[in-house]
Amino acid sequence: MNLDATGINSHKELLYQDLNSGPVMVRIPHGIASGAKLTVSERTLYSDSFNENLSLDTADAGNSFAFTWFDNDPVNNMHGDWIGIVNVDTTDANVDVFVSDMATPKISKTVGANGGLEIFQIPTTLTNGPVVVKTHDGTGGQKLVVSQRVIYKNSFNELMGRKQS
């Protein structure tokens, strides 16, 4: 889709109704003119809630991300806590997800190359933190983009992972 926006403070909005898929990649076919800046965000409406995340440039992707907390316990009115991982590298990534215990992965996944996506729940009613998502040390440090998506009562929240140095 061509989004020809010209001039200072130009604004374009796309609406994809009834689409639940990803990852979403925004590419600039001929690059951005020298000195120009682009801000891209994703806005999600869910029930009576609203969430918006700024995009992450794939150049800022990393191989280790963290979140402060994980809560997948229905007793706390949680209806799901998902981890989403996109591999923006050219080789598959073997990824471990740690919750609280940073020595033993809670779950391991292989995420395909070139935009491969894994979205999953950790099969537990665990409420703890921190959460760390990182590639296996021996797989070359593939570049990932990571988020955590939570359904609480009738609200939705998605948070991008904090890249670890």
Summary of the structure (lengths in Angstrom):
residues: 165
radius of gyration: 17.2
end to end distance: 35.4
largest distance: 52.6
contacts: 390
relative contact order: 0.25
helix: 5%
strand: 43%
